[in-house]
Every structure is written in C-alpha cells, then in structure tokens.
Amino acid sequence: MSQFRVRNAVSPLRRRLPEAQPEALPQVDALVAELRPEEPLHCLRPAVFAATAAEFVAAFPGDTLYAVKCNPDPAVLRALWNGGVRHFDCASPAEIALVRQMFPAAEIHFMHPIKARGAIREAWMRHGVRDFVLDSMAELAKIVEEVEATGVDGQLGLVVRLALPKGEAVLDLSGKFGAAPKEAAALLCAARPHVARLGIAFHVGSQCLEPLAWRRAIALAGEVIQAARVRVDIVDIGGGFPVVYPDVEIPALGAIMAEIEDGFDRLGLPDARLWAEPGRALVAGGGSVVVQVQARRGDMLFINDGVYGSLADAGALAFRYPARCIRPAGETSATSRGFGFFGPTCDSADVMQGPFFLPEDIAEGDWIEIGQLGAYGACLRTGFNGFDRARMVEVADAPLDAPALPVAYTRAA
Ligand SMILES: *Cc1c(COP(=O)(O)O)cnc(C)c1O
C-alpha cells in the first residue's frame, strides 16, 4: 500500500507563519492599483480581527473558544490571540497541530463529536488536548479507551453535545450532531466517573438572529442536567453569533449576552463555567476578497471567484455581501444597481444571484471588493476546474461598509 500518499487537495494560501504584526500595512485600493490582480486577492485586516475578538472576550462572561474551521489562516489566529483569545475549538488533527504550533500555551478543545481513534491519541498525547466532545455511548467508550491506552496521565474533560429542536438560525447544525435530551442525560451520568470536568454543549445554528434561542437552549440543557443528577462543570453555549450582511438586521451582541447570562443564572449552577464557540462573529468583518470582472452580460458579471472558491455561501445559500467597485484609472457612475455574479468554472451552478449593489457602469476589467468574507470564505476554496490560484495580503482598511460595532456589554457586578 506504500504507493498511496496523503496530500492536500488545496494548498494553503500561506506557507510561512506570519511575522509579528507589520508596522504599516497597505490599503486595498493602493494594492489593487499596483498589483492589478487577475486572481482573487484575499485581504485580511488584523486590527479588525483583534478588536472584534477583544470586544467579544470582554462581553462574554466565560471562556471564548474560537471555532477554527471558520478561518484557520495563521494571520487570523495570530490577530485573535492578540485580541485576547486563548481557547480554540478544533475539529481535526490538522487544526489542532496548527494551533499548538503557533501557541504553545493555547487551550485546545477537540469539539468534533465523531473522531478517529488516532486523532484522539495524537491530541491527548502530543498536543496536550484534554477536552473532548461526544454525543453517543460509542464515542464515550472510544475516547476513554484511547486516552487510557496512551498511558499518559491527565485530567480528562468530556463535554456532551445536546441536539436542539430546529430554530431560527440561517444554518441548522443539529441535524447531524447531538444527543436527544434523554440520551444526553444518560451520557452525562456515564461520563462523570471518567472525568475531571464534565460539560454540556449545544449549537443554536450558524447566523442565529434570535437572542431567545440561547435562553431556550440553556433551559433545555438545565433540564438535562437535572435529569442526570450529576455535577456539571461547564455549560458550552456554542457559536452562532450573527454578523451584519446587506439588509439583515441583527440583534446587538449585548442583547444576546443578556439572554445567555440570565438563562445561565436560572440554572443555579454557581460553580459551573460558561464557554462559547464563536466563529463567524469573530472573523467575518476582518476579511474580504477582491475579484476582477472578466465580462459583463446585462446585469450579470463574470468574475474570477465563485462558489467553488471563496463565495460558496453566495451560491446555494444565497448569502449577500457588501460589495464596492475599484477602478484605479477613473471614476465610476454614482448610481448603483443590483448585479448577479457568475463564477469562473464551467458548472452552471457556479452562480451567485445576489443582488450585489455596484455602479451601473461597471465593466470588464474593473475590480470588486466583496466584504464580510473573513468567515467561511477562503477556507472553502477548492481546486475545481483549475481555478485555485489566489493571493493573500494583510491590509490596514476598516471593514467594508463597516456596520456599527455593537455596544460592548460588560457583566453586571
Ligand atoms: C461551526 C461551529 C462553530 C462556529 O459557528 P459560528 O456559527 O461560525 O459561530 C462552533 N461550534 C461548533 C461545534 C461548530 O461546528
């Protein structure tokens, strides 16, 4: 079997870990004028990632675990660390190895409910990971067996993932993972004798627009804890914190935090610790991609990135993003109108209906910066049809169409 080799389907955009934050970063417009990029240009705003992380960490009355899958770029991880994030929600050995390599002192949590046995051993033994999530008796047995087999001592933490009824989030995440309440209670009981700390976790779904969703989920977790009659040390309220997209009104972060805090207080678990696993909310605003218009047909623009690149969610999920035209050589029309995009591949599904509002005279050769793409953007790229070339730069710009940052919320004494 030695002829089989493991390789990455898409090479990382960055091969070297970034240096400490550069003194002066360029602006997007100047870069586009200089580089005239014919491939997608991913722009990262380290200052925005750091400020957003600092705001969340200050507002959340517990530990903030960044969900690495949302954007694993080293420059992003570094900026979040600079903003005060010390905990990382990882789902794969590669994510764990990357975070450990960059931050020897990071607290890494293995939050995928279904893990390969070798991944559990490697996480425990090599990377000092102590917390593992599970949603079945089989996975509980697997984790306990593999951890014991390493012969490495440590304080095991187990977190039971609870499934939630479908709610108001744009993306439901309970269809695949999570134990029903009765099973979750049985899992808490079964896990307790094996652990130094025991938790319960859920995910309300990504881009959740309803603060009450967290309150309801915390109350359900409370019922499960009561039914289990065992001590629970961690209540992990997952991710799902929303960000602003065009025409989407989101609740203020403080309104969500108020529901979480009040819901948690009602559980009457003064010794338990809160965890959150935000992804999108920490990184969306800090990333954008600059694409080039290769052709215009009416209200449709053929661009050099698409649903097999960093715009996956603009396809089937019909996400809309803020967009602006960059035309270094001259003025654009002051009147804007809605456009749809075709991506570069030959697949007719490579289409993004938008509408994306751009100057009405936009034309072949113009560039478009698409914002709020720091989350679930560049990390979803594929090499389909050979369109996998892209560049990545760090820039000093503010977020595109910067939405007002929600008022920072601090826990009442
Ligand atoms: C994807 C994911 C997150 C992050 O979700 P966001 O909606 O991006 O905040 C957090 N926890 C788990 C278990 C996830 O799968």
The ligand as an SDF file (V2000), in Angstrom:
LIG
                    3D

 15 15  0  0  0  0  0  0  0  0999 V2000
  -19.0760   25.7020   13.1540 C   0  0  0  0  0  0  0  0  0  0  0  0
  -19.1310   25.5530   14.6090 C   0  0  0  0  0  0  0  0  0  0  0  0
  -18.9910   26.6810   15.4380 C   0  0  0  0  0  0  0  0  0  0  0  0
  -18.9200   28.0950   14.9250 C   0  0  0  0  0  0  0  0  0  0  0  0
  -20.1800   28.5070   14.4900 O   0  0  0  0  0  0  0  0  0  0  0  0
  -20.4510   30.0170   14.0270 P   0  0  0  0  0  0  0  0  0  0  0  0
  -21.8530   29.9770   13.5780 O   0  0  0  0  0  0  0  0  0  0  0  0
  -19.4960   30.3360   12.9450 O   0  0  0  0  0  0  0  0  0  0  0  0
  -20.2670   30.8800   15.2240 O   0  0  0  0  0  0  0  0  0  0  0  0
  -18.9740   26.4700   16.8020 C   0  0  0  0  0  0  0  0  0  0  0  0
  -19.0790   25.2300   17.3310 N   0  0  0  0  0  0  0  0  0  0  0  0
  -19.2240   24.1330   16.5570 C   0  0  0  0  0  0  0  0  0  0  0  0
  -19.3270   22.8070   17.2090 C   0  0  0  0  0  0  0  0  0  0  0  0
  -19.2710   24.2550   15.1830 C   0  0  0  0  0  0  0  0  0  0  0  0
  -19.4180   23.1770   14.4180 O   0  0  0  0  0  0  0  0  0  0  0  0
  1  2  1  0
  2  3  1  0
  2 14  2  0
  3  4  1  0
  3 10  2  0
  4  5  1  0
  5  6  1  0
  6  7  2  0
  6  8  1  0
  6  9  1  0
 10 11  1  0
 11 12  2  0
 12 13  1  0
 12 14  1  0
 14 15  1  0
M  END
$$$$
